[in-house]
Amino acid sequence: MRATWVLAVVMVAFLPACGGGSDGAGADECANPVAVSSVEITGQGSGYEPDCLAVVAGATITLQNSDHMPHTFTVDGTDVNYNVGGGETAQADLSSLEPALYDVTCVFHPSMKATMKVE
């Protein structure tokens, strides 16, 4: 039992160092989403900026990856998945999304999260 407790404490102590990233605003915390036409992907240390965003239904937004590593802009539960190389920019067509609240993650770095409201 003691070994299990020590392992749990060690895991909790070191988990924040594995990946970092934004926890995203989450549906409950995304009360005032920022209307955007572009999203900056800042990397594992920060995630998406803003991490609580709003877009108009049918919009195309610009994804700017300011990190040196590739990241994705993946809208969970949908077919929207954009891979953006380090230092690159991409256009994300969101026309397939119905008005709703969506979670956004990076497939490569799951701790990178955002919440997107399609209005």
C-alpha positions as CSV (number, residue, x, y, z in Angstrom):
1,M,0.0,0.0,0.0
2,R,2.8,2.4,0.9
3,A,4.5,1.8,-2.5
4,T,1.2,2.7,-4.3
5,W,0.9,5.9,-2.4
6,V,4.5,6.9,-3.1
7,L,4.0,6.2,-6.8
8,A,0.8,8.3,-6.9
9,V,2.6,11.2,-5.2
10,V,5.5,10.9,-7.6
11,M,3.2,10.8,-10.6
12,V,1.3,13.9,-9.5
13,A,4.5,15.7,-8.9
14,F,5.8,15.1,-12.4
15,L,2.7,15.1,-14.5
16,P,2.6,18.9,-15.0
17,A,6.1,18.7,-16.6
18,C,4.8,16.2,-19.2
19,G,3.4,18.3,-22.0
20,G,2.4,21.4,-20.2
21,G,-0.2,23.2,-22.3
22,S,-3.5,25.0,-21.7
23,D,-6.3,23.3,-20.0
24,G,-8.6,25.2,-22.2
25,A,-11.5,27.2,-20.8
26,G,-13.9,24.2,-20.7
27,A,-17.6,24.5,-21.4
28,D,-18.4,25.7,-17.9
29,E,-15.7,28.3,-17.9
30,C,-16.2,29.7,-21.4
31,A,-18.9,32.2,-20.5
32,N,-17.5,35.1,-22.6
33,P,-15.9,33.6,-25.7
34,V,-13.8,36.0,-27.8
35,A,-15.0,36.4,-31.4
36,V,-12.2,35.5,-33.7
37,S,-11.2,35.2,-37.4
38,S,-7.8,33.7,-36.4
39,V,-6.4,31.5,-33.7
40,E,-2.8,31.4,-32.7
41,I,-1.3,28.1,-31.8
42,T,1.4,29.0,-29.3
43,G,2.6,25.5,-28.4
44,Q,2.6,23.0,-25.5
45,G,3.4,25.7,-22.9
46,S,0.4,27.8,-23.8
47,G,-1.9,26.1,-26.3
48,Y,-4.4,28.1,-28.2
49,E,-4.9,31.8,-28.0
50,P,-7.6,32.6,-27.2
51,D,-8.6,29.3,-25.5
52,C,-12.3,30.4,-25.3
53,L,-13.4,31.5,-28.7
54,A,-16.5,32.2,-30.8
55,V,-16.9,31.9,-34.5
56,V,-19.8,32.5,-36.9
57,A,-21.4,29.3,-38.3
58,G,-19.9,28.6,-41.8
59,A,-16.7,30.6,-41.1
60,T,-13.2,29.9,-42.2
61,I,-10.6,31.0,-39.7
62,T,-6.8,31.3,-39.9
63,L,-4.6,29.1,-37.8
64,Q,-1.2,30.5,-37.0
65,N,1.3,28.1,-35.5
66,S,4.0,30.3,-33.8
67,D,5.6,27.2,-32.3
68,H,8.5,25.3,-33.9
69,M,6.6,22.0,-33.6
70,P,3.6,20.8,-35.5
71,H,0.2,21.0,-33.8
72,T,-3.4,20.2,-34.8
73,F,-6.6,22.1,-34.4
74,T,-9.0,19.2,-33.9
75,V,-12.6,19.8,-33.1
76,D,-13.6,16.8,-30.9
77,G,-16.5,14.7,-32.2
78,T,-16.3,16.1,-35.8
79,D,-14.3,15.7,-38.9
80,V,-12.6,19.0,-38.5
81,N,-8.9,18.3,-38.1
82,Y,-6.1,20.6,-39.3
83,N,-2.4,19.7,-39.0
84,V,-0.4,22.9,-38.9
85,G,3.4,22.6,-39.2
86,G,5.8,24.6,-37.0
87,G,5.8,28.3,-38.1
88,E,3.1,27.7,-40.7
89,T,-0.4,29.1,-41.3
90,A,-3.5,27.2,-42.4
91,Q,-7.1,28.1,-43.3
92,A,-9.7,26.1,-41.3
93,D,-13.0,25.6,-43.0
94,L,-15.6,25.3,-40.2
95,S,-18.7,25.2,-42.5
96,S,-19.5,21.6,-41.4
97,L,-20.1,22.6,-37.8
98,E,-23.6,23.3,-36.5
99,P,-24.1,26.0,-33.8
100,A,-22.9,24.5,-30.5
101,L,-20.1,24.5,-28.0
102,Y,-17.1,22.3,-29.1
103,D,-13.9,21.1,-27.4
104,V,-10.7,21.7,-29.5
105,T,-7.5,19.7,-28.8
106,C,-4.1,19.0,-30.4
107,V,-3.8,15.3,-31.4
108,F,-0.1,15.4,-30.8
109,H,-0.3,17.2,-27.4
110,P,-3.7,16.3,-25.8
111,S,-3.1,18.7,-22.9
112,M,-3.5,21.6,-25.4
113,K,-7.2,22.5,-25.3
114,A,-9.6,25.2,-26.1
115,T,-13.4,25.7,-26.2
116,M,-15.1,27.0,-29.3
117,K,-18.6,28.3,-29.6
118,V,-20.1,28.2,-33.1
119,E,-22.9,30.8,-33.3
